[in-house]
Structure formats: structure tokens, C-alpha cells
Amino acid sequence: MTAPVTGAERFVDLHSHSTASDGSQLPGDVVRYAHRAGLSAIALTDHDTLDGVAEARRVGHDLGVRVIAGVELSAHDDELEVHVLGLHLSDTDEIERALTVFRTGRRARAERIVQQLNAIGVPLTLDAVMEQARDAAVGRPHVARAMINEGWARDSRDAFDRYLGFGKAAYVPKVKLELCDAIALVHRAGGLAIMAHPGSAASRAAVERIAAIGMDGIEAKHPSHGAEDVARILALVDHYHLVPSGGSDWHGAESGTRMLGNQRVPMAWLDRQDARVRERAEREKVA
């Protein structure tokens, strides 16, 4: 667990996953962990689904932890895959329809992965994969867990390194969602579009481009970012009038840099996001 919060310090975590997608903890338990870590707010950002948000908010209400409705989308900008966090979602009807289509695509992708595994001598079944996913949005981590369970991989890294990673024998690309369409989808749901864990991809030219097509912010603090990444991204965020974000990208880790709350994201960053949401709403009223 992270160190307890003291004095006037208040921290948030704006990137977390539950069993609604590929995390290991139930949505309500994500909030309980956040409370024990001393966090004031979290964003639940499961892949292609908002199914865990209602449960998380019920628990958050009881514990005094603010829960922000979010989602993580995989989009493409030319040939580059970009992950987009949709945060502060309020009008979810349209985005739910789109997410239903994405989840259907996820199952079709899982079927193709299983077929390709079978073709190279790994007799995994789709049922075994879906048993791991249960009601969650199925993805490659569930395939990896099924492979581990049946003895075809030592651990998740082994499954990805030998079979599921880009360019490997059972790799199947996702159906492409264009970056501009992902941003527009988040905006139609009343939210902010945040570029997730960009690392070195957050060059000056790249940030100028994504700001021009409507990206609201960038995830500066992330376990994959070093101190230099954080400083560089924050400078670009300020220069292009974006908002900063950050989080652990928590999937249930009990230790290490990916523990919930370990990124120590300041409450002030959430305040800036709230202000941007209000500004966008005011502009849309005028329009």
C-alpha cells in the first residue's frame, strides 16, 4: 500500500482498471483500495466499457472517494496506435452504443487469436478464454491467463513474448478506430480526451498535432514515464494549453510502481480538468 496521506496533501489516480475489463479487482474493490491508499478521487478507465462505473460510484459514495466515469480506447493515427482515456463522461448513451460495437470486435478478435494458436499447435479453446474474461471486455490478457492456466505459458510476459505480442504467430490487430473519431466520441459524451502513457511519442510535433485535432490533455505521470518524460510532457501541456493527467494504470498490482496511487498525482491536476469540462460545456451552450 502507498504511504498514508498527511497534512494538506491530496492525491488522485486517473487511470485504473477493474474486472469489467482486464483488471483483477472488482470495481467496488478498486475504490476500497483507493480509500486505503488515501486517495481523494479515482477514474475507472476500463477498456471499451463503462460497466464498472455504477458499482464503483456506489462504493465511492459510501467511502468519500470521488469516482470519475472513464474509459480507455485504442485508436490509430496513421499507423501509430494511440491509447485515449475518456475522462469525466456524463452523457454516455452514444458512447455506450459505440462501445458495444467495440466489444463485439474484441470477441471476434479473440476467436481469431484462438484459431491462430490452434494452427500452431496450441489447443486452446474460446470457452477457456471467455471463462477468464467472464462478463468483461475480452482482450489479449484473458487469452494469456487461459494459456497460463492450461500450461501453455509460464506467465503473461511469456505468453506475449512467444505468441500474442506484435508480430508473433498469434497476434491479431484490433479493428482500427481513427484518433479523431475517438476524440469526437469522448467529446460527444461530455468528456475530456487524454492521450495515455505517450512516453517518447509525446514530441513537440506530435503534441501540436493532437492539440489541433481536439485532444484535451496528456497523461504525464505513468509508471512507464521517467522524471524527464514527466517534465517534458508537462512543459508541452502548458505550452499548448492542455490539461495534465496521471495514474498508475492499475490492474491489481500489490507492489511496485503500478500500485494504485503510487504516481502521487496532485489534486490540482484534477481541478484543472474540472475547469476544462466546465469551459467546454459553456462553449457548447453558446454554440
C-alpha positions as MATLAB code, in Angstrom:
seq = 'MTAPVTGAERFVDLHSHSTASDGSQLPGDVVRYAHRAGLSAIALTDHDTLDGVAEARRVGHDLGVRVIAGVELSAHDDELEVHVLGLHLSDTDEIERALTVFRTGRRARAERIVQQLNAIGVPLTLDAVMEQARDAAVGRPHVARAMINEGWARDSRDAFDRYLGFGKAAYVPKVKLELCDAIALVHRAGGLAIMAHPGSAASRAAVERIAAIGMDGIEAKHPSHGAEDVARILALVDHYHLVPSGGSDWHGAESGTRMLGNQRVPMAWLDRQDARVRERAEREKVA';
ca = [
       0.000    0.000    0.000;
       1.155    3.546   -0.614;
       2.229    5.757    2.258;
      -0.674    7.428    4.059;
      -1.566   10.957    3.019;
      -0.614   13.570    5.597;
      -1.461   17.195    6.242;
      -2.978   19.088    3.355;
      -1.720   16.657    0.697;
      -4.446   15.306   -1.532;
      -3.793   12.912   -4.386;
      -5.805   11.232   -7.119;
      -5.317    8.381   -9.590;
      -6.875    8.918  -13.009;
      -6.111    5.594  -14.708;
      -7.307    2.285  -13.260;
      -8.862   -0.983  -14.421;
     -11.251   -3.467  -12.849;
     -12.696   -6.865  -13.686;
     -15.058   -5.045  -16.065;
     -12.112   -5.293  -18.483;
      -8.711   -6.819  -17.697;
      -8.113   -5.822  -14.073;
      -8.072   -8.364  -11.245;
     -10.252   -6.471   -8.724;
     -13.993   -5.837   -8.755;
     -14.980   -2.205   -9.442;
     -16.034   -1.660   -5.841;
     -12.778   -3.132   -4.582;
     -10.795   -0.728   -6.779;
     -12.430    2.087   -4.799;
     -11.753    0.337   -1.495;
      -8.068    0.074   -2.402;
      -8.114    3.759   -3.341;
      -9.605    4.649    0.029;
      -6.955    2.635    1.876;
      -4.280    4.384   -0.201;
      -5.608    7.759    0.956;
      -6.777    8.891   -2.484;
      -9.405   11.606   -2.793;
     -10.560   10.564   -6.278;
     -10.011    7.933   -8.931;
     -11.029    7.463  -12.542;
     -12.174    3.991  -13.535;
     -10.969    3.618  -17.117;
     -11.721    0.084  -18.248;
     -11.083   -0.876  -21.858;
     -14.128   -0.306  -24.083;
     -16.646   -0.447  -21.245;
     -18.306    1.661  -18.560;
     -19.910   -1.364  -16.904;
     -17.953   -0.996  -13.651;
     -18.639    2.686  -13.054;
     -22.018    2.377  -11.298;
     -20.714   -0.107   -8.719;
     -17.553    1.935   -8.182;
     -19.608    5.076   -7.597;
     -21.854    3.359   -5.052;
     -18.821    2.338   -3.015;
     -17.167    5.714   -3.576;
     -20.227    7.490   -2.207;
     -20.061    5.429    0.986;
     -16.298    5.914    1.455;
     -15.996    9.533    0.383;
     -13.902    8.782   -2.707;
     -14.900   10.612   -5.884;
     -15.212    8.238   -8.859;
     -14.810    9.726  -12.330;
     -16.508    7.882  -15.186;
     -13.872    6.952  -17.731;
     -12.919    4.564  -20.487;
      -9.739    3.613  -22.337;
      -9.920    3.427  -26.133;
      -7.338    2.162  -28.608;
      -7.146    4.462  -31.609;
      -4.899    4.889  -34.645;
      -3.211    7.940  -36.069;
      -1.920    6.747  -39.433;
      -0.067    3.548  -38.436;
       0.611    4.637  -34.849;
      -1.583    3.170  -32.108;
      -2.614    5.771  -29.556;
      -4.453    4.986  -26.334;
      -7.040    7.579  -25.370;
      -8.521    7.995  -21.907;
     -12.026    9.430  -21.973;
     -12.491   11.088  -18.575;
     -15.452   12.921  -16.964;
     -18.000   11.190  -19.195;
     -21.519   12.410  -18.475;
     -23.770   11.706  -21.495;
     -22.989    8.046  -22.034;
     -25.800    6.807  -24.321;
     -23.964    7.350  -27.590;
     -20.626    6.152  -26.320;
     -22.274    3.013  -24.923;
     -23.595    2.181  -28.408;
     -20.108    2.560  -29.848;
     -18.567    0.518  -27.035;
     -20.998   -2.321  -27.728;
     -19.625   -2.470  -31.270;
     -16.042   -2.407  -29.957;
     -16.762   -5.261  -27.538;
     -18.221   -7.340  -30.372;
     -14.993   -6.692  -32.251;
     -13.000   -7.805  -29.207;
     -14.761  -11.188  -29.166;
     -14.175  -11.642  -32.903;
     -10.508  -10.819  -32.335;
     -10.292  -13.374  -29.508;
     -11.781  -16.001  -31.834;
      -9.122  -15.289  -34.461;
      -6.339  -15.432  -31.872;
      -7.571  -18.837  -30.696;
      -7.726  -20.055  -34.298;
      -4.140  -18.954  -34.897;
      -2.977  -20.573  -31.670;
      -4.681  -23.802  -32.726;
      -2.950  -23.610  -36.114;
       0.494  -23.589  -34.459;
      -0.272  -26.443  -32.095;
      -1.696  -24.711  -29.011;
      -5.129  -26.337  -28.496;
      -6.712  -23.503  -26.539;
     -10.479  -23.074  -26.793;
     -12.504  -19.870  -26.954;
     -14.513  -21.162  -23.993;
     -11.326  -21.231  -21.909;
     -10.609  -17.630  -22.841;
     -14.149  -16.466  -22.124;
     -14.029  -18.244  -18.760;
     -11.170  -15.903  -17.869;
     -12.985  -12.836  -19.215;
     -16.416  -13.769  -17.822;
     -18.557  -10.658  -18.369;
     -15.598   -8.362  -19.028;
     -14.498   -6.874  -22.356;
     -12.279   -9.691  -23.591;
      -8.701   -8.951  -24.599;
      -5.271  -10.500  -25.005;
      -4.624  -10.569  -21.229;
      -7.521  -13.023  -20.894;
      -6.016  -15.210  -23.633;
      -2.715  -15.105  -21.754;
      -4.410  -16.116  -18.493;
      -6.110  -19.056  -20.217;
      -2.754  -20.142  -21.676;
      -1.119  -19.941  -18.239;
      -3.997  -21.873  -16.669;
      -3.574  -24.688  -19.199;
       0.198  -24.763  -19.056;
       0.992  -23.191  -22.439;
       2.805  -20.192  -20.956;
       4.754  -19.591  -17.753;
       3.328  -16.135  -17.177;
       1.769  -13.236  -19.068;
       5.109  -11.922  -20.337;
       5.949  -15.357  -21.725;
       2.566  -15.580  -23.486;
       3.043  -12.186  -25.126;
       6.718  -12.694  -25.959;
       6.127  -16.031  -27.673;
       2.588  -15.844  -29.038;
       0.451  -12.742  -28.520;
       2.739   -9.726  -28.942;
       3.012   -7.643  -32.101;
       4.484   -9.702  -34.932;
       4.137  -13.029  -33.090;
       2.363  -16.056  -34.540;
      -0.984  -15.437  -32.797;
      -1.011  -11.654  -32.990;
      -4.234  -10.233  -34.417;
      -4.566   -6.440  -34.858;
      -7.525   -4.571  -33.451;
     -10.220   -3.057  -35.632;
      -8.994    0.477  -36.243;
     -10.655    3.464  -34.607;
      -9.240    6.678  -36.015;
      -7.831    9.057  -33.415;
     -10.026   11.973  -34.491;
     -13.111    9.735  -34.183;
     -12.089    8.589  -30.683;
     -11.684   12.205  -29.570;
     -15.045   13.169  -31.075;
     -16.741   10.208  -29.368;
     -15.403   11.275  -25.970;
     -16.472   14.886  -26.565;
     -19.993   13.837  -27.540;
     -20.188   12.053  -24.185;
     -19.285   15.293  -22.425;
     -15.793   14.161  -21.510;
     -12.148   15.074  -21.960;
      -9.873   13.140  -24.314;
      -6.488   12.439  -22.739;
      -3.524   10.875  -24.565;
      -2.483    7.941  -22.379;
       1.118    6.992  -21.482;
       2.738    8.504  -24.591;
       6.343    8.329  -23.343;
       8.791    9.447  -26.013;
       5.937    9.656  -28.559;
       4.929   12.960  -26.966;
       7.232   15.036  -29.144;
       6.569   18.729  -29.757;
       5.293   17.998  -33.272;
       3.026   15.170  -32.070;
       1.518   17.236  -29.271;
       0.935   20.183  -31.602;
      -0.931   17.823  -33.954;
      -3.124   16.157  -31.335;
      -3.966   19.514  -29.774;
      -5.059   20.762  -33.203;
      -7.490   17.851  -33.664;
      -9.059   18.293  -30.213;
      -7.084   16.322  -27.629;
      -7.655   17.939  -24.235;
      -4.684   16.656  -22.290;
      -1.828   14.220  -21.850;
      -1.072   11.643  -19.172;
       2.215   12.932  -17.775;
       2.577   10.691  -14.725;
       2.534    6.972  -15.572;
       4.659    4.017  -14.403;
       6.356    3.865  -17.816;
       7.486    7.522  -17.598;
      10.718    8.673  -16.051;
      11.223   12.050  -14.397;
      12.481   13.538  -17.667;
       9.357   12.330  -19.507;
       7.120   13.927  -16.876;
       8.925   17.286  -17.030;
       8.952   17.343  -20.846;
       5.264   16.424  -21.130;
       4.191   18.988  -18.542;
       6.067   21.713  -20.435;
       4.270   20.736  -23.645;
       0.909   20.571  -21.849;
       1.336   24.148  -20.652;
       2.647   25.411  -23.990;
      -0.320   24.030  -25.936;
      -2.924   24.939  -23.270;
      -3.807   21.337  -22.466;
      -4.512   19.713  -19.095;
      -2.233   17.242  -17.315;
      -3.326   13.826  -16.132;
      -1.742   10.843  -14.472;
      -2.328    7.491  -12.889;
      -0.989    4.086  -12.060;
      -2.747    2.192  -14.886;
      -3.665   -0.154  -12.049;
      -4.749   -3.690  -12.896;
      -4.474   -5.037   -9.349;
      -0.752   -4.972   -8.550;
       0.005   -5.263   -4.833;
       3.505   -3.798   -5.107;
       5.764   -1.825   -7.419;
       5.260    1.308   -9.482;
       1.865    0.159  -10.783;
       0.269    0.094   -7.349;
      -2.838    2.250   -7.109;
      -1.872    5.754   -6.001;
       1.875    5.334   -6.416;
       2.113    8.066   -9.049;
       1.083   10.711   -6.482;
      -0.977   12.731   -8.942;
      -1.855   16.057   -7.312;
      -5.446   17.132   -6.783;
      -4.588   20.355   -8.634;
      -4.435   18.389  -11.896;
      -7.989   17.163  -11.359;
      -9.047   20.733  -10.593;
      -7.655   21.817  -13.983;
      -9.590   19.041  -15.693;
     -12.807   20.050  -13.935;
     -12.283   23.619  -15.106;
     -11.801   22.434  -18.688;
     -15.008   20.392  -18.533;
     -16.898   23.495  -17.387;
     -15.315   25.627  -20.124;
     -16.288   23.101  -22.801;
     -19.855   22.951  -21.504;
     -20.120   26.760  -21.590;
     -18.802   26.921  -25.166;
     -21.334   24.312  -26.273;
     -24.168   26.291  -24.678;
     -23.164   29.362  -26.667;
     -22.814   27.341  -29.880;
];
